[in-house]
Amino acid sequence: MKDLAKKFGQNVRLERKKKNISQDKLALAADIDRSYVGRIERGEVNITLEKAYQLSDVLECDIRELLP
């Protein structure tokens, strides 16, 4: 299960960097704490589907691009 969270986090980081968005900006737009975004990207937490969809909306990508 930990590998899934890690891969998801890597995908979030990749999409965020492609769009040239900072963690702070992503966190603010997705209504998520900035430190939590960092933990997501490092694969330290399992997030809810709701948060995953919030991130995909802000990153303007299909949720399937973030899923492992």
MODELLER restraints for C-alpha pairs under 7 A, 6 or more apart:
rsr = mdl.restraints
at = mdl.atoms
rsr.add(forms.Gaussian(group=physical.xy_distance, feature=features.Distance(at['CA:4:A'], at['CA:68:A']), mean=6.18, stdev=0.5))
rsr.add(forms.Gaussian(group=physical.xy_distance, feature=features.Distance(at['CA:5:A'], at['CA:43:A']), mean=4.59, stdev=0.5))
rsr.add(forms.Gaussian(group=physical.xy_distance, feature=features.Distance(at['CA:5:A'], at['CA:44:A']), mean=6.96, stdev=0.5))
rsr.add(forms.Gaussian(group=physical.xy_distance, feature=features.Distance(at['CA:5:A'], at['CA:45:A']), mean=6.61, stdev=0.5))
rsr.add(forms.Gaussian(group=physical.xy_distance, feature=features.Distance(at['CA:5:A'], at['CA:46:A']), mean=5.86, stdev=0.5))
rsr.add(forms.Gaussian(group=physical.xy_distance, feature=features.Distance(at['CA:6:A'], at['CA:42:A']), mean=6.10, stdev=0.5))
rsr.add(forms.Gaussian(group=physical.xy_distance, feature=features.Distance(at['CA:6:A'], at['CA:43:A']), mean=3.69, stdev=0.5))
rsr.add(forms.Gaussian(group=physical.xy_distance, feature=features.Distance(at['CA:7:A'], at['CA:68:A']), mean=5.64, stdev=0.5))
rsr.add(forms.Gaussian(group=physical.xy_distance, feature=features.Distance(at['CA:8:A'], at['CA:66:A']), mean=5.74, stdev=0.5))
rsr.add(forms.Gaussian(group=physical.xy_distance, feature=features.Distance(at['CA:8:A'], at['CA:67:A']), mean=5.53, stdev=0.5))
rsr.add(forms.Gaussian(group=physical.xy_distance, feature=features.Distance(at['CA:8:A'], at['CA:68:A']), mean=5.58, stdev=0.5))
rsr.add(forms.Gaussian(group=physical.xy_distance, feature=features.Distance(at['CA:9:A'], at['CA:40:A']), mean=5.24, stdev=0.5))
rsr.add(forms.Gaussian(group=physical.xy_distance, feature=features.Distance(at['CA:9:A'], at['CA:41:A']), mean=3.67, stdev=0.5))
rsr.add(forms.Gaussian(group=physical.xy_distance, feature=features.Distance(at['CA:9:A'], at['CA:42:A']), mean=5.76, stdev=0.5))
rsr.add(forms.Gaussian(group=physical.xy_distance, feature=features.Distance(at['CA:9:A'], at['CA:43:A']), mean=5.20, stdev=0.5))
rsr.add(forms.Gaussian(group=physical.xy_distance, feature=features.Distance(at['CA:10:A'], at['CA:41:A']), mean=5.76, stdev=0.5))
rsr.add(forms.Gaussian(group=physical.xy_distance, feature=features.Distance(at['CA:11:A'], at['CA:66:A']), mean=5.06, stdev=0.5))
rsr.add(forms.Gaussian(group=physical.xy_distance, feature=features.Distance(at['CA:12:A'], at['CA:41:A']), mean=6.34, stdev=0.5))
rsr.add(forms.Gaussian(group=physical.xy_distance, feature=features.Distance(at['CA:12:A'], at['CA:66:A']), mean=5.91, stdev=0.5))
rsr.add(forms.Gaussian(group=physical.xy_distance, feature=features.Distance(at['CA:13:A'], at['CA:41:A']), mean=5.86, stdev=0.5))
rsr.add(forms.Gaussian(group=physical.xy_distance, feature=features.Distance(at['CA:15:A'], at['CA:59:A']), mean=6.76, stdev=0.5))
rsr.add(forms.Gaussian(group=physical.xy_distance, feature=features.Distance(at['CA:16:A'], at['CA:59:A']), mean=6.51, stdev=0.5))
rsr.add(forms.Gaussian(group=physical.xy_distance, feature=features.Distance(at['CA:23:A'], at['CA:34:A']), mean=6.27, stdev=0.5))
rsr.add(forms.Gaussian(group=physical.xy_distance, feature=features.Distance(at['CA:23:A'], at['CA:37:A']), mean=6.60, stdev=0.5))
rsr.add(forms.Gaussian(group=physical.xy_distance, feature=features.Distance(at['CA:24:A'], at['CA:34:A']), mean=5.50, stdev=0.5))
rsr.add(forms.Gaussian(group=physical.xy_distance, feature=features.Distance(at['CA:26:A'], at['CA:58:A']), mean=6.97, stdev=0.5))
rsr.add(forms.Gaussian(group=physical.xy_distance, feature=features.Distance(at['CA:27:A'], at['CA:33:A']), mean=5.71, stdev=0.5))
rsr.add(forms.Gaussian(group=physical.xy_distance, feature=features.Distance(at['CA:27:A'], at['CA:34:A']), mean=5.07, stdev=0.5))
rsr.add(forms.Gaussian(group=physical.xy_distance, feature=features.Distance(at['CA:27:A'], at['CA:37:A']), mean=6.28, stdev=0.5))
rsr.add(forms.Gaussian(group=physical.xy_distance, feature=features.Distance(at['CA:29:A'], at['CA:58:A']), mean=6.46, stdev=0.5))
rsr.add(forms.Gaussian(group=physical.xy_distance, feature=features.Distance(at['CA:30:A'], at['CA:54:A']), mean=5.63, stdev=0.5))
rsr.add(forms.Gaussian(group=physical.xy_distance, feature=features.Distance(at['CA:30:A'], at['CA:55:A']), mean=6.00, stdev=0.5))
rsr.add(forms.Gaussian(group=physical.xy_distance, feature=features.Distance(at['CA:30:A'], at['CA:58:A']), mean=6.26, stdev=0.5))
rsr.add(forms.Gaussian(group=physical.xy_distance, feature=features.Distance(at['CA:39:A'], at['CA:45:A']), mean=6.25, stdev=0.5))
rsr.add(forms.Gaussian(group=physical.xy_distance, feature=features.Distance(at['CA:53:A'], at['CA:63:A']), mean=6.37, stdev=0.5))
rsr.add(forms.Gaussian(group=physical.xy_distance, feature=features.Distance(at['CA:56:A'], at['CA:62:A']), mean=6.16, stdev=0.5))
rsr.add(forms.Gaussian(group=physical.xy_distance, feature=features.Distance(at['CA:56:A'], at['CA:63:A']), mean=5.42, stdev=0.5))
